[in-house]
Amino acid sequence: MSRIVESIARARNLRLVARGRKSGQPREVTIWFAVDGEDLVVGTLDERRNWVRNARANPDVEVEAAGVRLRGRFEDVSDAGLAERARAALAAKYLTARIAGWFGVRQKHLFAIRGLRAA
């Protein structure tokens, strides 16, 4: 894990900034995240959320956690192995996600933020 990724790994939340798919204006959302190697992973139960649709339309995003700002590329996770690792990492980090998993509720849609570099 690089020093940049390591510096934000323990942060509770991540601020994701993506350009609006219609307006082109920056749109922010605060979400849970986990680290997978050099990438960040995020998830949601509902891919119709505006932050997902904006980031899919404009995948060059900025993230901020623990006072560190980074840029990266937002991508859908299609690899089953990565998806399971991401769910496990999110459940390990967040008690609420772990408890929800006991009842079969988990992130249905997972995304990776790759190619992280200083903003």
MDAnalysis code that builds the backbone (N, CA, C; Angstrom):
import MDAnalysis as mda
import numpy as np

u = mda.Universe.empty(357, n_residues=119, atom_resindex=np.repeat(np.arange(119), 3), trajectory=True)
u.add_TopologyAttr("name", ["N", "CA", "C"] * 119)
u.add_TopologyAttr("resid", np.arange(1, 120))
u.add_TopologyAttr("resname", ["MET", "SER", "ARG", "ILE", "VAL", "GLU", "SER", "ILE", "ALA", "ARG", "ALA", "ARG", "ASN", "LEU", "ARG", "LEU", "VAL", "ALA", "ARG", "GLY", "ARG", "LYS", "SER", "GLY", "GLN", "PRO", "ARG", "GLU", "VAL", "THR", "ILE", "TRP", "PHE", "ALA", "VAL", "ASP", "GLY", "GLU", "ASP", "LEU", "VAL", "VAL", "GLY", "THR", "LEU", "ASP", "GLU", "ARG", "ARG", "ASN", "TRP", "VAL", "ARG", "ASN", "ALA", "ARG", "ALA", "ASN", "PRO", "ASP", "VAL", "GLU", "VAL", "GLU", "ALA", "ALA", "GLY", "VAL", "ARG", "LEU", "ARG", "GLY", "ARG", "PHE", "GLU", "ASP", "VAL", "SER", "ASP", "ALA", "GLY", "LEU", "ALA", "GLU", "ARG", "ALA", "ARG", "ALA", "ALA", "LEU", "ALA", "ALA", "LYS", "TYR", "LEU", "THR", "ALA", "ARG", "ILE", "ALA", "GLY", "TRP", "PHE", "GLY", "VAL", "ARG", "GLN", "LYS", "HIS", "LEU", "PHE", "ALA", "ILE", "ARG", "GLY", "LEU", "ARG", "ALA", "ALA"])
u.atoms.positions = np.array([
    [0.854, -1.176, 0.000],
    [0.000, 0.000, 0.000],
    [0.899, 1.239, 0.000],
    [0.623, 2.162, -0.902],
    [1.428, 3.378, -0.987],
    [1.184, 4.273, 0.227],
    [2.097, 5.191, 0.465],
    [1.941, 6.116, 1.585],
    [0.688, 6.959, 1.442],
    [0.350, 7.330, 0.203],
    [-0.843, 8.156, -0.014],
    [-2.090, 7.396, 0.415],
    [-2.229, 6.162, -0.042],
    [-3.406, 5.360, 0.302],
    [-3.398, 5.040, 1.795],
    [-2.236, 4.707, 2.319],
    [-2.113, 4.385, 3.738],
    [-2.548, 5.558, 4.618],
    [-2.278, 6.784, 4.161],
    [-2.605, 7.966, 4.960],
    [-4.102, 8.184, 5.128],
    [-4.918, 7.620, 4.261],
    [-6.364, 7.803, 4.395],
    [-7.101, 6.528, 4.793],
    [-6.418, 5.408, 4.840],
    [-7.066, 4.115, 5.077],
    [-7.894, 4.067, 6.350],
    [-7.450, 4.744, 7.395],
    [-8.154, 4.678, 8.685],
    [-9.258, 5.724, 8.844],
    [-9.381, 6.618, 7.892],
    [-10.442, 7.637, 7.976],
    [-11.808, 6.963, 7.993],
    [-12.753, 7.556, 8.683],
    [-14.101, 6.977, 8.793],
    [-14.881, 7.097, 7.488],
    [-14.790, 8.235, 6.850],
    [-15.586, 8.506, 5.656],
    [-14.718, 9.110, 4.567],
    [-15.276, 9.121, 3.398],
    [-14.609, 9.656, 2.218],
    [-15.550, 10.662, 1.567],
    [-15.003, 11.800, 1.196],
    [-15.799, 12.771, 0.436],
    [-15.454, 12.562, -1.034],
    [-16.438, 12.186, -1.812],
    [-16.279, 11.939, -3.248],
    [-16.858, 13.126, -4.003],
    [-16.085, 13.668, -4.935],
    [-16.548, 14.782, -5.762],
    [-16.514, 14.328, -7.216],
    [-17.688, 14.345, -7.838],
    [-17.811, 14.007, -9.259],
    [-18.535, 15.158, -9.946],
    [-18.278, 15.330, -11.206],
    [-18.976, 16.361, -11.985],
    [-20.395, 15.891, -12.280],
    [-21.347, 16.803, -12.153],
    [-22.739, 16.481, -12.463],
    [-22.888, 16.072, -13.922],
    [-23.649, 15.048, -14.166],
    [-23.792, 14.524, -15.533],
    [-24.507, 15.484, -16.462],
    [-25.321, 16.387, -15.915],
    [-26.026, 17.379, -16.735],
    [-25.387, 18.756, -16.617],
    [-25.099, 19.171, -15.395],
    [-24.603, 20.540, -15.161],
    [-23.099, 20.677, -15.345],
    [-22.366, 19.607, -15.123],
    [-20.916, 19.691, -15.155],
    [-20.319, 20.314, -13.898],
    [-21.167, 20.685, -12.946],
    [-20.718, 21.290, -11.693],
    [-20.282, 20.208, -10.708],
    [-19.330, 20.514, -9.840],
    [-18.888, 19.530, -8.845],
    [-20.034, 19.165, -7.897],
    [-20.188, 17.880, -7.651],
    [-21.215, 17.365, -6.733],
    [-20.516, 16.487, -5.712],
    [-20.803, 16.713, -4.431],
    [-20.126, 16.009, -3.348],
    [-21.064, 15.050, -2.631],
    [-20.480, 13.960, -2.162],
    [-21.196, 13.026, -1.303],
    [-20.186, 12.455, -0.310],
    [-20.623, 12.245, 0.906],
    [-19.781, 11.611, 1.913],
    [-20.246, 10.170, 2.050],
    [-19.321, 9.239, 1.867],
    [-19.670, 7.817, 1.842],
    [-18.615, 6.998, 2.584],
    [-18.984, 5.751, 2.859],
    [-18.048, 4.791, 3.421],
    [-17.118, 4.313, 2.321],
    [-15.940, 3.869, 2.724],
    [-14.976, 3.343, 1.755],
    [-14.049, 2.358, 2.449],
    [-13.359, 1.585, 1.664],
    [-12.312, 0.695, 2.159],
    [-11.173, 0.718, 1.145],
    [-10.044, 0.191, 1.553],
    [-8.872, 0.132, 0.692],
    [-8.696, -1.302, 0.208],
    [-8.397, -1.431, -1.084],
    [-8.046, -2.723, -1.677],
    [-6.749, -2.519, -2.450],
    [-5.634, -2.849, -1.823],
    [-4.331, -2.621, -2.462],
    [-4.078, -1.141, -2.651],
    [-3.940, -0.714, -3.902],
    [-3.702, 0.691, -4.235],
    [-4.984, 1.430, -4.594],
    [-6.119, 0.736, -4.520],
    [-7.408, 1.307, -4.914],
    [-8.305, 1.527, -3.708],
    [-9.277, 2.404, -3.878],
    [-10.340, 2.566, -2.900],
    [-11.568, 1.875, -3.447],
    [-12.386, 1.321, -2.564],
    [-13.642, 0.705, -2.990],
    [-14.792, 1.336, -2.217],
    [-15.897, 1.540, -2.920],
    [-17.117, 2.081, -2.337],
    [-18.282, 1.251, -2.846],
    [-19.402, 1.330, -2.148],
    [-20.549, 0.551, -2.578],
    [-21.852, 1.233, -2.235],
    [-22.918, 0.702, -2.805],
    [-24.256, 1.229, -2.542],
    [-25.290, 0.137, -2.767],
    [-26.430, 0.301, -2.160],
    [-27.552, -0.598, -2.403],
    [-28.321, -0.199, -3.653],
    [-28.196, 1.062, -4.056],
    [-29.020, 1.602, -5.140],
    [-28.159, 2.364, -6.145],
    [-27.947, 1.769, -7.307],
    [-27.108, 2.414, -8.320],
    [-27.797, 3.593, -9.001],
    [-29.050, 3.865, -8.653],
    [-29.743, 5.026, -9.219],
    [-29.445, 6.311, -8.449],
    [-28.662, 6.203, -7.402],
    [-28.300, 7.404, -6.643],
    [-27.557, 8.372, -7.557],
    [-27.768, 9.653, -7.334],
    [-27.142, 10.664, -8.191],
    [-25.623, 10.577, -8.195],
    [-25.011, 10.304, -7.052],
    [-23.550, 10.271, -7.023],
    [-23.000, 9.166, -7.923],
    [-23.710, 8.047, -7.996],
    [-23.277, 6.949, -8.864],
    [-23.453, 7.350, -10.326],
    [-24.593, 7.884, -10.659],
    [-24.846, 8.268, -12.050],
    [-23.895, 9.366, -12.501],
    [-23.597, 10.316, -11.618],
    [-22.641, 11.374, -11.972],
    [-21.241, 10.812, -12.191],
    [-20.782, 9.965, -11.284],
    [-19.431, 9.422, -11.398],
    [-19.295, 8.480, -12.597],
    [-20.348, 7.772, -12.933],
    [-20.293, 6.929, -14.137],
    [-20.195, 7.788, -15.394],
    [-20.918, 8.897, -15.410],
    [-20.908, 9.775, -16.585],
    [-19.593, 10.542, -16.702],
    [-19.003, 10.897, -15.556],
    [-17.751, 11.663, -15.511],
    [-16.813, 10.959, -14.529],
    [-16.130, 9.899, -14.967],
    [-15.402, 9.034, -14.032],
    [-14.118, 9.608, -13.432],
    [-13.650, 10.754, -13.892],
    [-12.493, 11.376, -13.253],
    [-12.994, 12.113, -12.017],
    [-12.690, 11.557, -10.836],
    [-13.247, 12.067, -9.584],
    [-12.139, 12.522, -8.654],
    [-12.541, 13.280, -7.636],
    [-11.656, 13.657, -6.537],
    [-12.220, 13.044, -5.271],
    [-11.317, 12.672, -4.382],
    [-11.718, 12.160, -3.086],
    [-10.921, 12.888, -2.018],
    [-11.510, 12.963, -0.827],
    [-10.811, 13.573, 0.300],
    [-11.143, 12.784, 1.549],
    [-10.101, 12.445, 2.287],
    [-10.265, 11.767, 3.577],
    [-9.047, 12.106, 4.413],
    [-9.259, 12.302, 5.693],
    [-8.179, 12.608, 6.637],
    [-7.341, 13.792, 6.174],
    [-7.981, 14.761, 5.526],
    [-7.286, 15.951, 5.074],
    [-6.433, 15.761, 3.826],
    [-6.512, 14.600, 3.209],
    [-5.728, 14.297, 2.009],
    [-6.665, 14.302, 0.809],
    [-6.308, 15.073, -0.226],
    [-7.109, 15.135, -1.460],
    [-6.388, 14.375, -2.565],
    [-7.150, 13.515, -3.240],
    [-6.600, 12.698, -4.320],
    [-7.512, 12.743, -5.527],
    [-6.950, 12.429, -6.676],
    [-7.735, 12.252, -7.895],
    [-7.621, 10.804, -8.317],
    [-8.679, 10.318, -8.969],
    [-8.666, 8.944, -9.453],
    [-9.760, 8.730, -10.470],
    [-9.880, 7.487, -10.897],
    [-10.876, 7.123, -11.914],
    [-11.877, 6.148, -11.299],
    [-13.151, 6.493, -11.408],
    [-14.265, 5.724, -10.861],
    [-14.654, 4.636, -11.852],
    [-14.707, 3.392, -11.392],
    [-15.048, 2.271, -12.274],
    [-15.975, 1.297, -11.566],
    [-16.899, 0.718, -12.321],
    [-17.721, -0.366, -11.791],
    [-16.827, -1.574, -11.531],
    [-17.101, -2.291, -10.454],
    [-16.383, -3.528, -10.167],
    [-17.157, -4.666, -10.824],
    [-16.525, -5.338, -11.775],
    [-17.186, -6.467, -12.448],
    [-16.555, -7.805, -12.060],
    [-15.357, -7.761, -11.479],
    [-14.670, -8.976, -11.071],
    [-15.275, -9.501, -9.765],
    [-15.739, -10.753, -9.777],
    [-16.405, -11.329, -8.606],
    [-15.472, -11.395, -7.397],
    [-14.201, -11.699, -7.631],
    [-13.243, -11.765, -6.522],
    [-13.044, -10.417, -5.859],
    [-12.892, -9.382, -6.659],
    [-12.743, -8.040, -6.112],
    [-14.017, -7.621, -5.382],
    [-15.159, -7.965, -5.932],
    [-16.431, -7.605, -5.289],
    [-16.526, -8.225, -3.895],
    [-16.154, -9.478, -3.756],
    [-16.204, -10.122, -2.445],
    [-15.179, -9.524, -1.489],
    [-13.976, -9.225, -1.983],
    [-12.972, -8.573, -1.145],
    [-13.461, -7.207, -0.683],
    [-14.091, -6.471, -1.589],
    [-14.605, -5.141, -1.247],
    [-15.685, -5.230, -0.178],
    [-16.616, -6.151, -0.340],
    [-17.681, -6.318, 0.664],
    [-17.088, -6.709, 2.015],
    [-16.121, -7.615, 1.985],
    [-15.491, -8.052, 3.236],
    [-14.744, -6.893, 3.895],
    [-14.044, -6.078, 3.108],
    [-13.309, -4.938, 3.656],
    [-14.254, -3.903, 4.255],
    [-15.362, -3.646, 3.593],
    [-16.342, -2.692, 4.114],
    [-16.977, -3.226, 5.400],
    [-17.286, -4.523, 5.436],
    [-17.871, -5.125, 6.638],
    [-16.869, -5.123, 7.794],
    [-15.590, -5.334, 7.492],
    [-14.574, -5.320, 8.543],
    [-14.401, -3.917, 9.123],
    [-14.552, -2.911, 8.298],
    [-14.333, -1.533, 8.737],
    [-15.553, -0.940, 9.441],
    [-16.751, -1.312, 9.007],
    [-17.978, -0.680, 9.507],
    [-18.884, -1.706, 10.170],
    [-19.107, -1.540, 11.457],
    [-19.959, -2.452, 12.218],
    [-21.359, -2.540, 11.620],
    [-21.916, -1.414, 11.208],
    [-23.267, -1.415, 10.632],
    [-23.329, -2.294, 9.386],
    [-22.312, -2.232, 8.547],
    [-22.275, -3.078, 7.342],
    [-22.161, -4.540, 7.728],
    [-21.373, -4.825, 8.756],
    [-21.211, -6.204, 9.212],
    [-22.532, -6.755, 9.727],
    [-23.237, -5.979, 10.544],
    [-24.526, -6.429, 11.092],
    [-25.547, -6.599, 9.965],
    [-25.593, -5.650, 9.042],
    [-26.529, -5.760, 7.911],
    [-26.264, -7.040, 7.127],
    [-24.990, -7.400, 6.977],
    [-24.634, -8.625, 6.272],
    [-25.193, -9.871, 6.922],
    [-25.331, -9.846, 8.241],
    [-25.913, -10.994, 8.936],
    [-27.359, -11.228, 8.500],
    [-28.006, -10.169, 8.044],
    [-29.401, -10.252, 7.600],
    [-29.517, -10.277, 6.082],
    [-28.400, -10.487, 5.414],
    [-28.405, -10.589, 3.951],
    [-28.438, -9.263, 3.218],
    [-28.244, -8.159, 3.932],
    [-28.225, -6.841, 3.296],
    [-26.763, -6.449, 3.105],
    [-26.391, -6.189, 1.874],
    [-25.019, -5.786, 1.592],
    [-24.991, -4.919, 0.347],
    [-23.857, -4.333, 0.073],
    [-23.733, -3.462, -1.084],
    [-23.976, -4.281, -2.351],
    [-24.973, -3.868, -3.111],
    [-25.289, -4.572, -4.361],
    [-24.407, -4.104, -5.504],
    [-23.963, -2.868, -5.441],
    [-23.184, -2.272, -6.519],
    [-21.882, -1.738, -5.916],
    [-20.779, -2.211, -6.461],
    [-19.469, -1.835, -5.942],
    [-18.658, -1.124, -7.008],
    [-17.812, -0.206, -6.550],
    [-17.021, 0.615, -7.453],
    [-15.613, 0.742, -6.901],
    [-14.660, 0.844, -7.789],
    [-13.270, 1.072, -7.420],
    [-12.865, 2.465, -7.895],
    [-12.028, 3.095, -7.123],
    [-11.418, 4.358, -7.534],
    [-9.942, 4.044, -7.693],
    [-9.507, 4.082, -8.940],
    [-8.166, 3.614, -9.302],
    [-7.274, 4.760, -9.773],
    [-5.996, 4.458, -9.870],
    [-5.042, 5.448, -10.392],
    [-4.925, 6.663, -9.492],
    [-4.950, 6.452, -8.188],
    [-4.935, 7.570, -7.250],
    [-3.623, 8.345, -7.314],
    [-3.766, 9.669, -7.276],
    [-2.621, 10.580, -7.298],
    [-3.022, 11.854, -6.569],
    [-2.052, 12.612, -6.145],
    [-2.325, 13.847, -5.423],
    [-3.138, 14.807, -6.267],
    [-4.084, 15.478, -5.616],
    [-4.951, 16.436, -6.327],
    [-4.263, 17.781, -6.435],
])
